[in-house]
Amino acid sequence: MWDNRANRYGWGSYLRGVDRQSPPPYASPARRTDLSGMPQTWLYASDIELFHDEVVDYAARLEEAKVDTTLEIISGTPHAVEATASDTQAARTILAKGRAWLAARIGSIG
């Protein structure tokens, strides 16, 4: 499971060679100060995962910037359940919600 240790390793690998004290804004959209102009966004988080509060905060900041934002909160599943336990009902549900969100917007993107 993805935990704080895995997160430090992941960020360290992703930001290799970059000043980690002030990474560039493109490294993570959530680190941008101005979120206006960001694309329509669909996010999900589990109520028990490591990134729950960060995802909820990012969604709120997007909404404040007038970005069309949908946030789904699922219960009792680990981070990345769709990748680590794709045969579960929770994974199938969250993937179906994401696909439905995208399908509803494909005509308005462009």
ZAROTI-614494 format. One record per residue: chain; x, y, z of N, C-alpha, C in turn; residue in three letters. Coordinates in Angstrom, 1 decimal. Layout:
<r mol="A" n_x="X" n_y="Y" n_z="Z" ca_x="X" ca_y="Y" ca_z="Z" c_x="X" c_y="Y" c_z="Z" type="ALA"/>
...
This chain:
<r mol="A" n_x="0.8" n_y="-1.2" n_z="0.0" ca_x="0.0" ca_y="0.0" ca_z="0.0" c_x="0.9" c_y="1.2" c_z="0.0" type="MET"/>
<r mol="A" n_x="0.3" n_y="2.3" n_z="-0.6" ca_x="1.1" ca_y="3.6" ca_z="-0.6" c_x="1.0" c_y="4.2" c_z="0.7" type="TRP"/>
<r mol="A" n_x="2.1" n_y="4.5" n_z="1.3" ca_x="2.2" ca_y="5.1" ca_z="2.6" c_x="3.2" c_y="6.3" c_z="2.6" type="ASP"/>
<r mol="A" n_x="3.4" n_y="6.9" n_z="3.7" ca_x="4.3" ca_y="8.1" ca_z="3.7" c_x="5.7" c_y="7.7" c_z="3.2" type="ASN"/>
<r mol="A" n_x="6.2" n_y="6.6" n_z="3.5" ca_x="7.5" ca_y="6.2" ca_z="3.0" c_x="7.5" c_y="6.1" c_z="1.5" type="ARG"/>
<r mol="A" n_x="6.5" n_y="5.4" n_z="0.9" ca_x="6.4" ca_y="5.3" ca_z="-0.5" c_x="6.2" c_y="6.6" c_z="-1.2" type="ALA"/>
<r mol="A" n_x="5.5" n_y="7.5" n_z="-0.5" ca_x="5.3" ca_y="8.9" ca_z="-1.0" c_x="6.6" c_y="9.7" c_z="-1.1" type="ASN"/>
<r mol="A" n_x="7.4" n_y="9.6" n_z="-0.1" ca_x="8.7" ca_y="10.2" ca_z="-0.1" c_x="9.6" c_y="9.7" c_z="-1.2" type="ARG"/>
<r mol="A" n_x="9.6" n_y="8.4" n_z="-1.4" ca_x="10.4" ca_y="7.8" ca_z="-2.4" c_x="9.8" c_y="8.2" c_z="-3.8" type="TYR"/>
<r mol="A" n_x="8.5" n_y="8.2" n_z="-4.0" ca_x="7.9" ca_y="8.6" ca_z="-5.2" c_x="8.3" c_y="10.1" c_z="-5.6" type="GLY"/>
<r mol="A" n_x="8.1" n_y="11.0" n_z="-4.6" ca_x="8.4" ca_y="12.4" ca_z="-4.9" c_x="9.9" c_y="12.5" c_z="-5.2" type="TRP"/>
<r mol="A" n_x="10.7" n_y="11.8" n_z="-4.4" ca_x="12.2" ca_y="11.9" ca_z="-4.6" c_x="12.5" c_y="11.5" c_z="-6.0" type="GLY"/>
<r mol="A" n_x="11.9" n_y="10.4" n_z="-6.5" ca_x="12.2" ca_y="9.9" ca_z="-7.8" c_x="11.7" c_y="10.9" c_z="-8.9" type="SER"/>
<r mol="A" n_x="10.5" n_y="11.4" n_z="-8.7" ca_x="9.9" ca_y="12.3" ca_z="-9.7" c_x="10.6" c_y="13.6" c_z="-9.8" type="TYR"/>
<r mol="A" n_x="11.1" n_y="14.1" n_z="-8.6" ca_x="11.8" ca_y="15.4" ca_z="-8.6" c_x="13.3" c_y="15.3" c_z="-8.6" type="LEU"/>
<r mol="A" n_x="13.8" n_y="14.1" n_z="-9.0" ca_x="15.3" ca_y="14.0" ca_z="-9.1" c_x="15.9" c_y="15.1" c_z="-9.9" type="ARG"/>
<r mol="A" n_x="16.9" n_y="15.7" n_z="-9.3" ca_x="17.6" ca_y="16.8" ca_z="-10.0" c_x="16.9" c_y="18.2" c_z="-9.9" type="GLY"/>
<r mol="A" n_x="15.8" n_y="18.2" n_z="-9.2" ca_x="15.0" ca_y="19.5" ca_z="-9.1" c_x="15.1" c_y="20.0" c_z="-7.7" type="VAL"/>
<r mol="A" n_x="15.1" n_y="21.3" n_z="-7.5" ca_x="15.2" ca_y="21.8" ca_z="-6.1" c_x="13.9" c_y="21.4" c_z="-5.4" type="ASP"/>
<r mol="A" n_x="13.9" n_y="20.5" n_z="-4.4" ca_x="12.8" ca_y="20.0" ca_z="-3.8" c_x="12.1" c_y="21.0" c_z="-2.8" type="ARG"/>
<r mol="A" n_x="12.9" n_y="22.1" n_z="-2.4" ca_x="12.3" ca_y="23.1" ca_z="-1.6" c_x="11.3" c_y="24.0" c_z="-2.3" type="GLN"/>
<r mol="A" n_x="11.6" n_y="24.2" n_z="-3.6" ca_x="10.7" ca_y="25.0" ca_z="-4.5" c_x="10.5" c_y="24.4" c_z="-5.8" type="SER"/>
<r mol="A" n_x="9.8" n_y="23.2" n_z="-5.9" ca_x="9.7" ca_y="22.5" ca_z="-7.2" c_x="8.9" c_y="23.4" c_z="-8.2" type="PRO"/>
<r mol="A" n_x="9.1" n_y="23.2" n_z="-9.5" ca_x="8.4" ca_y="24.0" ca_z="-10.5" c_x="6.9" c_y="23.8" c_z="-10.4" type="PRO"/>
<r mol="A" n_x="6.0" n_y="24.8" n_z="-10.7" ca_x="4.6" ca_y="24.6" ca_z="-10.6" c_x="4.0" c_y="23.5" c_z="-11.5" type="PRO"/>
<r mol="A" n_x="4.7" n_y="23.1" n_z="-12.6" ca_x="4.2" ca_y="22.0" ca_z="-13.4" c_x="4.4" c_y="20.6" c_z="-12.8" type="TYR"/>
<r mol="A" n_x="5.2" n_y="20.6" n_z="-11.7" ca_x="5.5" ca_y="19.3" ca_z="-11.0" c_x="4.2" c_y="18.7" c_z="-10.4" type="ALA"/>
<r mol="A" n_x="3.4" n_y="19.6" n_z="-9.9" ca_x="2.1" ca_y="19.2" ca_z="-9.3" c_x="1.1" c_y="20.4" c_z="-9.4" type="SER"/>
<r mol="A" n_x="0.0" n_y="20.2" n_z="-10.1" ca_x="-0.9" ca_y="21.3" ca_z="-10.2" c_x="-1.4" c_y="21.8" c_z="-8.9" type="PRO"/>
<r mol="A" n_x="-1.5" n_y="21.0" n_z="-7.9" ca_x="-1.9" ca_y="21.4" ca_z="-6.6" c_x="-1.0" c_y="22.4" c_z="-5.9" type="ALA"/>
<r mol="A" n_x="0.2" n_y="22.5" n_z="-6.3" ca_x="1.2" ca_y="23.5" ca_z="-5.8" c_x="1.1" c_y="24.8" c_z="-6.4" type="ARG"/>
<r mol="A" n_x="0.3" n_y="25.0" n_z="-7.5" ca_x="0.1" ca_y="26.3" ca_z="-8.1" c_x="-0.6" c_y="27.2" c_z="-7.2" type="ARG"/>
<r mol="A" n_x="-0.3" n_y="28.5" n_z="-7.2" ca_x="-1.0" ca_y="29.4" ca_z="-6.4" c_x="-2.3" c_y="29.9" c_z="-7.1" type="THR"/>
<r mol="A" n_x="-2.2" n_y="30.0" n_z="-8.5" ca_x="-3.3" ca_y="30.4" ca_z="-9.3" c_x="-3.9" c_y="29.2" c_z="-10.1" type="ASP"/>
<r mol="A" n_x="-5.1" n_y="28.8" n_z="-9.7" ca_x="-5.7" ca_y="27.6" ca_z="-10.4" c_x="-6.6" c_y="28.0" c_z="-11.5" type="LEU"/>
<r mol="A" n_x="-6.8" n_y="29.3" n_z="-11.7" ca_x="-7.8" ca_y="29.7" ca_z="-12.7" c_x="-7.2" c_y="29.3" c_z="-14.1" type="SER"/>
<r mol="A" n_x="-8.2" n_y="28.9" n_z="-15.0" ca_x="-7.8" ca_y="28.4" ca_z="-16.3" c_x="-7.5" c_y="26.9" c_z="-16.3" type="GLY"/>
<r mol="A" n_x="-7.5" n_y="26.3" n_z="-15.2" ca_x="-7.2" ca_y="24.8" ca_z="-15.2" c_x="-8.4" c_y="24.1" c_z="-15.9" type="MET"/>
<r mol="A" n_x="-8.2" n_y="23.0" n_z="-16.5" ca_x="-9.3" ca_y="22.3" ca_z="-17.2" c_x="-10.3" c_y="21.7" c_z="-16.2" type="PRO"/>
<r mol="A" n_x="-11.5" n_y="21.3" n_z="-16.8" ca_x="-12.5" ca_y="20.6" ca_z="-16.0" c_x="-11.8" c_y="19.5" c_z="-15.3" type="GLN"/>
<r mol="A" n_x="-12.2" n_y="19.2" n_z="-14.0" ca_x="-11.4" ca_y="18.3" ca_z="-13.2" c_x="-12.4" c_y="17.3" c_z="-12.5" type="THR"/>
<r mol="A" n_x="-12.0" n_y="16.0" n_z="-12.6" ca_x="-12.7" ca_y="15.0" ca_z="-11.8" c_x="-11.7" c_y="14.4" c_z="-10.9" type="TRP"/>
<r mol="A" n_x="-12.0" n_y="14.3" n_z="-9.6" ca_x="-11.1" ca_y="13.8" ca_z="-8.6" c_x="-11.8" c_y="12.8" c_z="-7.7" type="LEU"/>
<r mol="A" n_x="-11.1" n_y="11.9" n_z="-7.1" ca_x="-11.7" ca_y="11.0" ca_z="-6.1" c_x="-10.7" c_y="10.8" c_z="-5.0" type="TYR"/>
<r mol="A" n_x="-11.2" n_y="10.5" n_z="-3.8" ca_x="-10.3" ca_y="10.1" ca_z="-2.7" c_x="-11.1" c_y="9.2" c_z="-1.8" type="ALA"/>
<r mol="A" n_x="-10.4" n_y="8.4" n_z="-1.1" ca_x="-11.1" ca_y="7.6" ca_z="-0.1" c_x="-11.0" c_y="8.3" c_z="1.2" type="SER"/>
<r mol="A" n_x="-12.0" n_y="8.0" n_z="2.1" ca_x="-12.1" ca_y="8.7" ca_z="3.4" c_x="-11.0" c_y="8.2" c_z="4.3" type="ASP"/>
<r mol="A" n_x="-10.2" n_y="7.1" n_z="3.9" ca_x="-9.2" ca_y="6.6" ca_z="4.8" c_x="-7.8" c_y="6.6" c_z="4.2" type="ILE"/>
<r mol="A" n_x="-7.7" n_y="7.3" n_z="3.0" ca_x="-6.4" ca_y="7.2" ca_z="2.4" c_x="-5.5" c_y="8.4" c_z="2.8" type="GLU"/>
<r mol="A" n_x="-4.2" n_y="8.2" n_z="2.5" ca_x="-3.2" ca_y="9.2" ca_z="2.8" c_x="-3.4" c_y="10.6" c_z="2.2" type="LEU"/>
<r mol="A" n_x="-4.0" n_y="10.6" n_z="1.1" ca_x="-4.2" ca_y="11.9" ca_z="0.3" c_x="-5.5" c_y="12.5" c_z="0.5" type="PHE"/>
<r mol="A" n_x="-6.4" n_y="12.0" n_z="1.3" ca_x="-7.8" ca_y="12.5" ca_z="1.4" c_x="-7.8" c_y="14.0" c_z="1.6" type="HIS"/>
<r mol="A" n_x="-7.2" n_y="14.5" n_z="2.6" ca_x="-7.3" ca_y="16.0" ca_z="2.9" c_x="-6.7" c_y="16.8" c_z="1.8" type="ASP"/>
<r mol="A" n_x="-5.6" n_y="16.3" n_z="1.2" ca_x="-5.0" ca_y="17.1" ca_z="0.1" c_x="-5.9" c_y="17.2" c_z="-1.1" type="GLU"/>
<r mol="A" n_x="-6.5" n_y="16.1" n_z="-1.4" ca_x="-7.5" ca_y="16.0" ca_z="-2.6" c_x="-8.7" c_y="16.9" c_z="-2.3" type="VAL"/>
<r mol="A" n_x="-9.2" n_y="16.9" n_z="-1.1" ca_x="-10.4" ca_y="17.7" ca_z="-0.8" c_x="-10.0" c_y="19.2" c_z="-0.8" type="VAL"/>
<r mol="A" n_x="-8.8" n_y="19.5" n_z="-0.3" ca_x="-8.4" ca_y="20.9" ca_z="-0.4" c_x="-8.2" c_y="21.4" c_z="-1.8" type="ASP"/>
<r mol="A" n_x="-7.6" n_y="20.5" n_z="-2.6" ca_x="-7.3" ca_y="20.9" ca_z="-4.0" c_x="-8.6" c_y="21.1" c_z="-4.8" type="TYR"/>
<r mol="A" n_x="-9.6" n_y="20.2" n_z="-4.5" ca_x="-10.9" ca_y="20.4" ca_z="-5.1" c_x="-11.6" c_y="21.7" c_z="-4.7" type="ALA"/>
<r mol="A" n_x="-11.5" n_y="22.1" n_z="-3.5" ca_x="-12.0" ca_y="23.3" ca_z="-3.0" c_x="-11.3" c_y="24.5" c_z="-3.6" type="ALA"/>
<r mol="A" n_x="-10.0" n_y="24.5" n_z="-3.8" ca_x="-9.3" ca_y="25.5" ca_z="-4.4" c_x="-9.6" c_y="25.7" c_z="-5.9" type="ARG"/>
<r mol="A" n_x="-9.8" n_y="24.5" n_z="-6.6" ca_x="-10.3" ca_y="24.6" ca_z="-8.0" c_x="-11.7" c_y="25.3" c_z="-8.1" type="LEU"/>
<r mol="A" n_x="-12.6" n_y="24.9" n_z="-7.2" ca_x="-13.9" ca_y="25.5" ca_z="-7.2" c_x="-13.8" c_y="27.0" c_z="-6.9" type="GLU"/>
<r mol="A" n_x="-13.0" n_y="27.4" n_z="-6.0" ca_x="-12.8" ca_y="28.8" ca_z="-5.7" c_x="-12.3" c_y="29.6" c_z="-7.0" type="GLU"/>
<r mol="A" n_x="-11.5" n_y="28.9" n_z="-7.8" ca_x="-11.0" ca_y="29.5" ca_z="-9.0" c_x="-12.0" c_y="29.3" c_z="-10.2" type="ALA"/>
<r mol="A" n_x="-13.2" n_y="28.9" n_z="-9.9" ca_x="-14.3" ca_y="28.8" ca_z="-10.9" c_x="-14.0" c_y="27.7" c_z="-11.9" type="LYS"/>
<r mol="A" n_x="-13.3" n_y="26.6" n_z="-11.5" ca_x="-13.0" ca_y="25.5" ca_z="-12.4" c_x="-14.1" c_y="24.5" c_z="-12.2" type="VAL"/>
<r mol="A" n_x="-14.7" n_y="24.0" n_z="-13.2" ca_x="-15.7" ca_y="22.9" ca_z="-13.2" c_x="-15.1" c_y="21.7" c_z="-12.5" type="ASP"/>
<r mol="A" n_x="-15.5" n_y="21.4" n_z="-11.3" ca_x="-14.8" ca_y="20.4" ca_z="-10.5" c_x="-15.8" c_y="19.4" c_z="-9.9" type="THR"/>
<r mol="A" n_x="-15.5" n_y="18.1" n_z="-10.0" ca_x="-16.3" ca_y="17.1" ca_z="-9.4" c_x="-15.4" c_y="16.3" c_z="-8.5" type="THR"/>
<r mol="A" n_x="-15.8" n_y="16.1" n_z="-7.2" ca_x="-15.1" ca_y="15.4" ca_z="-6.3" c_x="-15.9" c_y="14.2" c_z="-5.8" type="LEU"/>
<r mol="A" n_x="-15.4" n_y="13.0" n_z="-5.9" ca_x="-16.1" ca_y="11.8" ca_z="-5.4" c_x="-15.3" c_y="11.3" c_z="-4.2" type="GLU"/>
<r mol="A" n_x="-16.0" n_y="11.1" n_z="-3.1" ca_x="-15.4" ca_y="10.5" ca_z="-1.9" c_x="-15.9" c_y="9.1" c_z="-1.7" type="ILE"/>
<r mol="A" n_x="-15.0" n_y="8.1" n_z="-1.7" ca_x="-15.4" ca_y="6.7" ca_z="-1.5" c_x="-15.0" c_y="6.3" c_z="-0.1" type="ILE"/>
<r mol="A" n_x="-15.7" n_y="5.3" n_z="0.4" ca_x="-15.5" ca_y="4.9" ca_z="1.8" c_x="-14.6" c_y="3.6" c_z="1.9" type="SER"/>
<r mol="A" n_x="-13.7" n_y="3.6" n_z="2.9" ca_x="-13.1" ca_y="2.4" ca_z="3.3" c_x="-12.1" c_y="1.7" c_z="2.3" type="GLY"/>
<r mol="A" n_x="-11.6" n_y="2.4" n_z="1.4" ca_x="-10.7" ca_y="1.8" ca_z="0.4" c_x="-9.3" c_y="2.5" c_z="0.5" type="THR"/>
<r mol="A" n_x="-8.3" n_y="1.7" n_z="0.1" ca_x="-6.9" ca_y="2.3" ca_z="0.1" c_x="-6.7" c_y="3.2" c_z="-1.1" type="PRO"/>
<r mol="A" n_x="-5.7" n_y="4.0" n_z="-1.1" ca_x="-5.3" ca_y="4.8" ca_z="-2.2" c_x="-5.1" c_y="3.9" c_z="-3.5" type="HIS"/>
<r mol="A" n_x="-5.6" n_y="4.4" n_z="-4.6" ca_x="-5.4" ca_y="3.7" ca_z="-5.9" c_x="-6.0" c_y="2.4" c_z="-5.9" type="ALA"/>
<r mol="A" n_x="-7.2" n_y="2.2" n_z="-5.3" ca_x="-7.9" ca_y="1.0" ca_z="-5.3" c_x="-8.2" c_y="0.5" c_z="-6.7" type="VAL"/>
<r mol="A" n_x="-8.4" n_y="1.4" n_z="-7.7" ca_x="-8.7" ca_y="1.0" ca_z="-9.0" c_x="-7.5" c_y="0.3" c_z="-9.7" type="GLU"/>
<r mol="A" n_x="-6.3" n_y="0.5" n_z="-9.2" ca_x="-5.1" ca_y="-0.1" ca_z="-9.7" c_x="-4.6" c_y="-1.3" c_z="-8.9" type="ALA"/>
<r mol="A" n_x="-4.8" n_y="-1.3" n_z="-7.6" ca_x="-4.3" ca_y="-2.3" ca_z="-6.8" c_x="-5.4" c_y="-3.4" c_z="-6.5" type="THR"/>
<r mol="A" n_x="-6.6" n_y="-3.1" n_z="-6.7" ca_x="-7.7" ca_y="-4.1" ca_z="-6.4" c_x="-8.8" c_y="-3.9" c_z="-7.4" type="ALA"/>
<r mol="A" n_x="-8.5" n_y="-4.0" n_z="-8.7" ca_x="-9.4" ca_y="-3.6" ca_z="-9.7" c_x="-10.6" c_y="-4.5" c_z="-9.8" type="SER"/>
<r mol="A" n_x="-10.5" n_y="-5.7" n_z="-9.2" ca_x="-11.7" ca_y="-6.6" ca_z="-9.3" c_x="-12.7" c_y="-6.4" c_z="-8.2" type="ASP"/>
<r mol="A" n_x="-12.5" n_y="-5.4" n_z="-7.4" ca_x="-13.5" ca_y="-5.1" ca_z="-6.3" c_x="-14.6" c_y="-4.2" c_z="-6.7" type="THR"/>
<r mol="A" n_x="-15.7" n_y="-4.3" n_z="-6.0" ca_x="-16.8" ca_y="-3.4" ca_z="-6.3" c_x="-16.5" c_y="-1.9" c_z="-6.2" type="GLN"/>
<r mol="A" n_x="-15.7" n_y="-1.6" n_z="-5.2" ca_x="-15.3" ca_y="-0.2" ca_z="-5.0" c_x="-14.5" c_y="0.3" c_z="-6.2" type="ALA"/>
<r mol="A" n_x="-13.6" n_y="-0.5" n_z="-6.7" ca_x="-12.8" ca_y="-0.1" ca_z="-7.9" c_x="-13.7" c_y="0.1" c_z="-9.1" type="ALA"/>
<r mol="A" n_x="-14.6" n_y="-0.9" n_z="-9.3" ca_x="-15.5" ca_y="-0.8" ca_z="-10.5" c_x="-16.4" c_y="0.4" c_z="-10.4" type="ARG"/>
<r mol="A" n_x="-16.9" n_y="0.7" n_z="-9.2" ca_x="-17.8" ca_y="1.9" ca_z="-9.0" c_x="-17.0" c_y="3.2" c_z="-9.3" type="THR"/>
<r mol="A" n_x="-15.8" n_y="3.3" n_z="-8.8" ca_x="-15.1" ca_y="4.6" ca_z="-9.0" c_x="-14.7" c_y="4.7" c_z="-10.4" type="ILE"/>
<r mol="A" n_x="-14.3" n_y="3.7" n_z="-11.1" ca_x="-14.0" ca_y="3.7" ca_z="-12.5" c_x="-15.2" c_y="4.1" c_z="-13.3" type="LEU"/>
<r mol="A" n_x="-16.3" n_y="3.5" n_z="-13.0" ca_x="-17.6" ca_y="3.8" ca_z="-13.7" c_x="-17.9" c_y="5.3" c_z="-13.6" type="ALA"/>
<r mol="A" n_x="-17.8" n_y="5.8" n_z="-12.4" ca_x="-18.1" ca_y="7.2" ca_z="-12.1" c_x="-17.2" c_y="8.1" c_z="-12.9" type="LYS"/>
<r mol="A" n_x="-15.9" n_y="7.8" n_z="-12.9" ca_x="-14.9" ca_y="8.6" ca_z="-13.7" c_x="-15.2" c_y="8.5" c_z="-15.2" type="GLY"/>
<r mol="A" n_x="-15.5" n_y="7.4" n_z="-15.7" ca_x="-15.8" ca_y="7.2" ca_z="-17.1" c_x="-17.1" c_y="8.0" c_z="-17.5" type="ARG"/>
<r mol="A" n_x="-18.1" n_y="7.9" n_z="-16.6" ca_x="-19.3" ca_y="8.6" ca_z="-16.9" c_x="-19.1" c_y="10.1" c_z="-16.9" type="ALA"/>
<r mol="A" n_x="-18.3" n_y="10.6" n_z="-16.0" ca_x="-18.0" ca_y="12.0" ca_z="-16.0" c_x="-17.3" c_y="12.5" c_z="-17.2" type="TRP"/>
<r mol="A" n_x="-16.3" n_y="11.7" n_z="-17.7" ca_x="-15.6" ca_y="12.0" ca_z="-18.9" c_x="-16.5" c_y="11.9" c_z="-20.1" type="LEU"/>
<r mol="A" n_x="-17.3" n_y="10.9" n_z="-20.2" ca_x="-18.2" ca_y="10.7" ca_z="-21.3" c_x="-19.2" c_y="11.9" c_z="-21.4" type="ALA"/>
<r mol="A" n_x="-19.7" n_y="12.4" n_z="-20.3" ca_x="-20.6" ca_y="13.5" ca_z="-20.3" c_x="-19.9" c_y="14.8" c_z="-20.8" type="ALA"/>
<r mol="A" n_x="-18.6" n_y="14.9" n_z="-20.8" ca_x="-17.9" ca_y="16.1" ca_z="-21.1" c_x="-17.2" c_y="16.0" c_z="-22.5" type="ARG"/>
<r mol="A" n_x="-17.0" n_y="14.9" n_z="-23.0" ca_x="-16.3" ca_y="14.8" ca_z="-24.3" c_x="-16.8" c_y="15.7" c_z="-25.3" type="ILE"/>
<r mol="A" n_x="-18.1" n_y="15.9" n_z="-25.4" ca_x="-18.7" ca_y="16.8" ca_z="-26.4" c_x="-18.4" c_y="18.3" c_z="-26.1" type="GLY"/>
<r mol="A" n_x="-18.1" n_y="18.6" n_z="-24.8" ca_x="-17.8" ca_y="20.0" ca_z="-24.5" c_x="-16.3" c_y="20.4" c_z="-24.4" type="SER"/>
<r mol="A" n_x="-15.5" n_y="19.4" n_z="-24.7" ca_x="-14.0" ca_y="19.6" ca_z="-24.6" c_x="-13.6" c_y="20.0" c_z="-26.1" type="ILE"/>
<r mol="A" n_x="-12.8" n_y="21.0" n_z="-26.1" ca_x="-12.2" ca_y="21.2" ca_z="-27.5" c_x="-12.0" c_y="22.6" c_z="-27.8" type="GLY"/>
